[in-house]
Amino acid sequence: MISVDGLVPADYERADTARLTRLPQHDLLVMAGARFGDLAPWRNPEYLRAVAELPEEQALAALFVLGQQVPAAALPAPLLALLDRTKIVSGGSGMLCAEYALVRLEGLTVLAAWRAAGRETGSYAPWVGTDTSTLCRLVAARRAARTALDLGCGTGALAMTAARNGARALAVDINPECLAATTFNAALNGLADRVTVRQADMEALDLGERFDLVISNPPFLPMRRGALGWLAGEGGPDGLDFVRAIVRQLPELLTERGEALVQFASFGDERGPFYAAQLADELAGLGLSCRMLLKPPTPPRWPAFAERDEQLNLAGELGREHREYVASIGATHYHPCVLSLRPGDGGLTVGRYR
């Protein structure tokens, strides 16, 4: 199995191509992810050449860093068995291929999808981004939670972060591919005994238990549902369909002293996100109090992973729909934010994420 023992941050700063070619394969993969950004170890040509030139244990690098086919016989039998069981790899005639890359994310080693959020296959593949890192850091600071729920688990990074703090984590997703990735990643990071996966729809949960910590980085692309044909991804015209559904179920999911962390983005203006006013009106009826942490806003964004024109604006009928909707609500800003919700009657406060 891949190990991350024996590495410290200073190793990443001292690393160079010549030294990397002398490292054990697992150290090379981990360092490539950490040194050149948590999300994309394959983007640096020198490191890729260093991986390709290693005389031993090239199979993992070829499969999960370079995206190449490898003989099944080249992988250690225990790892091959786990890959087969969780359907992380596919192939025939003795050859294997993977649509996943090994990345380093907030102290975890994670397999995440190569492809851009499933646009080629019609599914929303296990994917990580900078928003994943943000939420992982917030979860890591919640050390008192004994039970945790990761809604829309994807790679399982949030569930694993909670489990690493000692929580018993339940990871939920509607997509079997995400459940397979979470199963594999939990085993890869030595957390299989603390992370359980379950297929469920986050808009209609029936879990029969409450949690000290509920975490979600749900789909929030501001597009009508089904516009791109994905299993998940679009959150309705304002991107908040899943966010609203999660918030309204929290009274049945949180323990008396529990907390929910929900990350998303909302259209708004210079004063803040439009969703703030709607949420403030709902909190009393839900028996919740909330702190909304805002990141620096951007202009209204065109949804990612869709056809663009030469000016990089969303093209075609979807582009027209999107522009008309943004104009109709008077949006001038797009506010990334995190909600921290707890049982209580403290209303809504708005602050800045640091």
C-alpha positions as CSV (number, residue, x, y, z in Angstrom):
1,M,0.0,0.0,0.0
2,I,1.0,3.6,-0.5
3,S,2.7,5.1,2.6
4,V,3.1,8.7,3.5
5,D,5.3,8.1,6.5
6,G,8.7,9.9,7.0
7,L,7.9,13.1,5.0
8,V,7.9,16.6,6.5
9,P,7.1,20.0,4.9
10,A,10.8,20.8,4.5
11,D,11.2,17.8,2.2
12,Y,8.9,19.4,-0.3
13,E,10.9,22.6,-0.3
14,R,14.2,20.8,-0.8
15,A,12.9,18.6,-3.5
16,D,14.4,18.7,-7.0
17,T,14.1,16.4,-10.0
18,A,17.4,14.6,-9.4
19,R,16.6,13.8,-5.8
20,L,13.1,12.6,-6.7
21,T,14.4,9.9,-9.0
22,R,16.1,8.4,-6.0
23,L,13.1,8.3,-3.8
24,P,10.8,5.3,-3.2
25,Q,7.8,5.5,-5.5
26,H,5.2,6.3,-2.8
27,D,7.3,9.2,-1.6
28,L,7.6,10.6,-5.1
29,L,3.8,10.5,-5.6
30,V,3.1,12.2,-2.3
31,M,5.7,14.9,-2.8
32,A,4.6,15.6,-6.4
33,G,1.1,16.4,-5.1
34,A,2.3,18.5,-2.2
35,R,4.9,20.5,-3.9
36,F,3.1,21.5,-7.0
37,G,-0.3,22.1,-5.5
38,D,-2.6,19.7,-3.7
39,L,-4.8,19.2,-6.7
40,A,-2.6,18.5,-9.8
41,P,0.6,16.5,-9.4
42,W,0.5,15.7,-13.2
43,R,1.0,19.4,-14.3
44,N,4.8,19.7,-14.0
45,P,6.7,18.2,-16.9
46,E,9.9,17.7,-15.0
47,Y,8.2,15.7,-12.3
48,L,6.4,13.7,-14.9
49,R,9.6,12.8,-16.6
50,A,11.1,11.9,-13.2
51,V,8.2,9.5,-12.5
52,A,8.4,8.0,-16.0
53,E,12.2,7.3,-15.7
54,L,12.0,5.4,-12.4
55,P,13.4,1.9,-12.9
56,E,11.2,0.2,-10.3
57,E,7.6,0.4,-9.2
58,Q,6.5,2.4,-12.3
59,A,3.1,0.9,-12.4
60,L,1.4,3.1,-9.8
61,A,2.9,6.2,-11.3
62,A,1.9,5.2,-14.8
63,L,-1.6,4.3,-13.7
64,F,-2.4,7.1,-11.3
65,V,-0.1,10.0,-12.2
66,L,0.5,9.6,-16.0
67,G,-2.9,8.0,-16.8
68,Q,-1.4,5.2,-18.8
69,Q,-2.4,1.5,-19.2
70,V,-0.4,-1.0,-17.2
71,P,-0.3,-4.8,-17.0
72,A,-2.4,-6.1,-14.1
73,A,0.5,-8.3,-13.2
74,A,2.6,-5.2,-12.4
75,L,0.6,-4.3,-9.3
76,P,1.0,-5.9,-5.9
77,A,-1.7,-8.5,-5.3
78,P,-3.3,-6.8,-2.3
79,L,-3.6,-3.5,-4.0
80,L,-4.9,-5.1,-7.2
81,A,-7.6,-6.9,-5.2
82,L,-8.7,-3.6,-3.5
83,L,-8.7,-1.8,-6.8
84,D,-10.9,-4.5,-8.4
85,R,-13.3,-4.7,-5.5
86,T,-13.9,-0.9,-5.4
87,K,-14.0,-0.6,-9.2
88,I,-11.3,2.0,-9.3
89,V,-9.7,0.5,-12.4
90,S,-11.0,-1.2,-15.5
91,G,-9.6,-3.0,-18.4
92,G,-9.3,-6.3,-20.3
93,S,-6.7,-8.6,-21.9
94,G,-4.5,-8.3,-18.8
95,M,-4.2,-4.5,-19.0
96,L,-5.6,-1.9,-16.5
97,C,-6.5,1.8,-16.9
98,A,-7.7,4.3,-14.3
99,E,-9.6,7.5,-14.6
100,Y,-8.2,8.6,-11.3
101,A,-5.1,10.5,-10.1
102,L,-3.3,10.2,-6.8
103,V,-3.4,13.7,-5.1
104,R,-2.3,15.1,-1.8
105,L,-5.0,16.9,0.0
106,E,-4.7,18.4,3.5
107,G,-2.6,15.6,4.8
108,L,-4.6,12.9,3.0
109,T,-3.6,10.8,0.0
110,V,-6.7,10.7,-2.2
111,L,-7.6,9.1,-5.5
112,A,-9.6,11.7,-7.4
113,A,-11.0,11.7,-10.9
114,W,-8.9,12.6,-13.9
115,R,-11.8,13.8,-15.9
116,A,-13.3,17.2,-15.5
117,A,-16.2,16.4,-13.1
118,G,-17.7,13.7,-15.4
119,R,-18.6,15.9,-18.3
120,E,-17.6,13.1,-20.8
121,T,-19.6,10.4,-19.0
122,G,-22.7,12.1,-17.7
123,S,-21.8,11.5,-14.1
124,Y,-20.3,13.8,-11.5
125,A,-17.1,12.0,-10.7
126,P,-15.2,12.1,-7.4
127,W,-13.4,15.4,-7.7
128,V,-11.4,17.8,-5.5
129,G,-10.9,21.5,-5.7
130,T,-9.8,24.4,-3.6
131,D,-13.2,24.4,-1.9
132,T,-12.5,20.9,-0.7
133,S,-9.3,22.1,1.0
134,T,-11.2,25.0,2.7
135,L,-13.8,22.7,4.2
136,C,-11.3,20.1,5.2
137,R,-9.5,22.7,7.2
138,L,-12.6,23.7,9.0
139,V,-13.5,20.1,9.7
140,A,-10.0,19.4,11.0
141,A,-10.5,22.1,13.7
142,R,-13.7,20.4,15.0
143,R,-12.0,17.8,17.2
144,A,-14.8,17.2,19.7
145,A,-17.2,15.5,17.3
146,R,-17.7,11.8,17.9
147,T,-20.0,11.2,14.9
148,A,-19.9,12.9,11.5
149,L,-22.0,12.9,8.4
150,D,-20.5,13.7,5.0
151,L,-23.3,14.6,2.5
152,G,-22.3,14.2,-1.1
153,C,-19.0,12.6,-0.1
154,G,-17.3,12.4,-3.5
155,T,-13.7,11.3,-2.7
156,G,-14.6,11.0,1.0
157,A,-12.0,13.7,2.0
158,L,-14.4,15.4,4.4
159,A,-15.5,12.1,6.1
160,M,-11.8,11.1,6.4
161,T,-10.8,14.4,7.9
162,A,-13.5,13.9,10.6
163,A,-12.5,10.3,11.1
164,R,-8.8,11.3,11.5
165,N,-10.0,13.4,14.5
166,G,-11.5,10.3,16.0
167,A,-15.1,10.6,14.8
168,R,-17.2,7.7,13.4
169,A,-18.1,9.0,10.0
170,L,-20.9,8.1,7.6
171,A,-20.3,9.1,4.0
172,V,-23.4,9.5,1.8
173,D,-23.7,10.0,-2.0
174,I,-26.2,9.1,-4.7
175,N,-23.4,8.1,-7.1
176,P,-22.0,4.6,-6.7
177,E,-18.7,5.8,-8.2
178,C,-18.3,8.2,-5.4
179,L,-19.0,5.6,-2.8
180,A,-16.4,3.3,-4.4
181,A,-13.8,6.1,-4.3
182,T,-14.6,6.9,-0.7
183,T,-14.3,3.2,0.2
184,F,-10.9,3.0,-1.5
185,N,-9.6,6.3,0.0
186,A,-10.6,5.3,3.5
187,A,-8.6,2.1,3.2
188,L,-5.7,3.9,1.6
189,N,-5.4,6.3,4.5
190,G,-5.9,3.7,7.2
191,L,-9.4,4.9,8.1
192,A,-11.6,2.0,6.8
193,D,-12.7,1.1,10.3
194,R,-14.0,4.7,11.0
195,V,-15.7,5.5,7.6
196,T,-18.9,3.9,6.5
197,V,-20.5,4.5,3.1
198,R,-24.2,4.5,2.2
199,Q,-26.0,5.3,-1.0
200,A,-28.7,8.0,-0.4
201,D,-30.2,11.1,-1.9
202,M,-29.1,14.2,0.1
203,E,-32.4,15.9,-0.8
204,A,-34.5,13.2,0.9
205,L,-32.5,11.6,3.7
206,D,-33.8,8.9,6.0
207,L,-30.8,7.9,8.1
208,G,-32.4,7.3,11.4
209,E,-29.6,8.9,13.5
210,R,-28.2,12.2,14.5
211,F,-24.6,13.5,14.2
212,D,-22.3,15.8,16.1
213,L,-21.0,17.2,12.8
214,V,-22.7,17.4,9.4
215,I,-20.5,18.4,6.5
216,S,-21.4,19.1,2.9
217,N,-19.8,20.6,-0.2
218,P,-22.9,20.0,-2.4
219,P,-23.3,20.6,-6.1
220,F,-24.0,24.3,-6.6
221,L,-23.4,25.1,-10.3
222,P,-25.9,27.9,-11.1
223,M,-27.7,26.0,-13.9
224,R,-31.1,24.4,-14.2
225,R,-31.1,20.8,-13.1
226,G,-30.2,18.4,-15.9
227,A,-28.8,21.1,-18.1
228,L,-25.6,19.2,-18.6
229,G,-27.0,15.7,-18.2
230,W,-24.9,14.9,-15.2
231,L,-26.0,12.7,-12.3
232,A,-25.3,15.7,-10.1
233,G,-23.6,19.1,-10.4
234,E,-26.3,21.6,-11.3
235,G,-28.0,23.2,-8.3
236,G,-30.8,25.0,-10.1
237,P,-30.7,28.5,-11.7
238,D,-29.3,30.1,-8.5
239,G,-27.3,27.0,-7.5
240,L,-29.0,26.6,-4.2
241,D,-31.4,23.6,-4.6
242,F,-29.2,21.2,-2.6
243,V,-28.1,23.8,0.0
244,R,-31.8,24.6,0.8
245,A,-32.6,20.9,1.0
246,I,-29.7,20.2,3.4
247,V,-30.5,23.1,5.7
248,R,-34.1,22.2,6.0
249,Q,-33.2,18.6,7.1
250,L,-30.6,19.7,9.7
251,P,-33.1,19.7,12.7
252,E,-33.4,15.9,12.2
253,L,-29.7,15.3,11.6
254,L,-27.9,17.3,14.4
255,T,-27.4,16.3,18.0
256,E,-28.2,18.9,20.7
257,R,-24.7,20.4,20.5
258,G,-24.1,19.5,16.9
259,E,-22.8,21.7,14.1
260,A,-23.3,21.7,10.3
261,L,-20.7,23.1,7.8
262,V,-22.1,23.7,4.3
263,Q,-20.1,25.2,1.6
264,F,-21.5,26.8,-1.6
265,A,-21.7,30.1,-3.6
266,S,-24.5,32.5,-4.0
267,F,-25.4,35.4,-6.3
268,G,-25.7,38.7,-4.7
269,D,-24.6,42.3,-4.8
270,E,-22.0,44.5,-3.0
271,R,-23.9,44.1,0.2
272,G,-23.6,40.3,0.2
273,P,-25.3,37.1,-1.0
274,F,-29.1,37.2,-1.7
275,Y,-29.5,33.9,0.1
276,A,-28.7,35.6,3.4
277,A,-32.1,37.2,3.7
278,Q,-34.0,34.1,2.8
279,L,-32.0,32.0,5.2
280,A,-32.5,34.5,8.0
281,D,-36.3,34.2,7.6
282,E,-36.1,30.4,7.8
283,L,-33.8,29.9,10.8
284,A,-36.4,30.6,13.5
285,G,-38.8,28.0,12.1
286,L,-36.0,25.4,11.8
287,G,-34.8,26.0,15.3
288,L,-31.3,26.9,14.0
289,S,-28.8,29.7,14.4
290,C,-26.2,30.3,11.7
291,R,-23.0,32.1,11.0
292,M,-22.3,32.8,7.3
293,L,-18.6,33.1,6.5
294,L,-17.9,34.9,3.2
295,K,-14.9,34.6,1.0
296,P,-13.9,37.5,-1.4
297,P,-16.6,37.8,-4.1
298,T,-16.2,37.6,-7.9
299,P,-18.3,38.9,-10.7
300,P,-21.3,36.5,-11.5
301,R,-19.6,33.4,-12.8
302,W,-20.4,31.3,-15.8
303,P,-20.8,27.7,-14.7
304,A,-17.7,25.6,-15.3
305,F,-17.5,22.6,-17.6
306,A,-19.9,23.9,-20.3
307,E,-19.5,25.2,-23.8
308,R,-17.9,28.7,-24.1
309,D,-17.7,31.2,-26.9
310,E,-14.5,33.0,-28.0
311,Q,-14.9,35.6,-25.1
312,L,-15.2,32.6,-22.6
313,N,-18.9,33.4,-21.9
314,L,-21.3,30.5,-21.7
315,A,-22.5,29.7,-25.2
316,G,-25.7,28.6,-26.8
317,E,-29.1,28.2,-25.2
318,L,-27.6,27.6,-21.7
319,G,-25.7,30.8,-22.0
320,R,-28.8,32.8,-22.9
321,E,-30.7,31.2,-20.0
322,H,-28.0,32.0,-17.6
323,R,-27.5,35.6,-18.6
324,E,-31.2,36.3,-18.5
325,Y,-31.5,34.8,-15.0
326,V,-28.5,36.8,-13.7
327,A,-30.0,40.0,-15.1
328,S,-33.5,39.2,-13.8
329,I,-32.3,39.0,-10.2
330,G,-29.9,42.0,-10.4
331,A,-26.8,40.0,-9.4
332,T,-23.5,41.9,-9.6
333,H,-21.5,39.6,-7.4
334,Y,-20.9,35.9,-6.8
335,H,-20.2,35.1,-3.1
336,P,-18.4,31.9,-2.1
337,C,-19.3,31.1,1.5
338,V,-19.5,28.6,4.3
339,L,-22.4,28.2,6.7
340,S,-21.9,27.1,10.3
341,L,-25.3,26.1,11.7
342,R,-26.2,24.9,15.2
343,P,-29.4,24.2,17.1
344,G,-30.6,27.4,18.8
345,D,-32.3,30.8,18.2
346,G,-29.4,33.0,17.6
347,G,-30.5,34.1,14.1
348,L,-28.0,34.8,11.4
349,T,-24.7,36.6,11.7
350,V,-22.4,37.3,8.7
351,G,-18.6,37.4,8.9
352,R,-15.5,36.9,6.7
353,Y,-13.7,33.7,6.3
354,R,-10.0,33.8,7.3
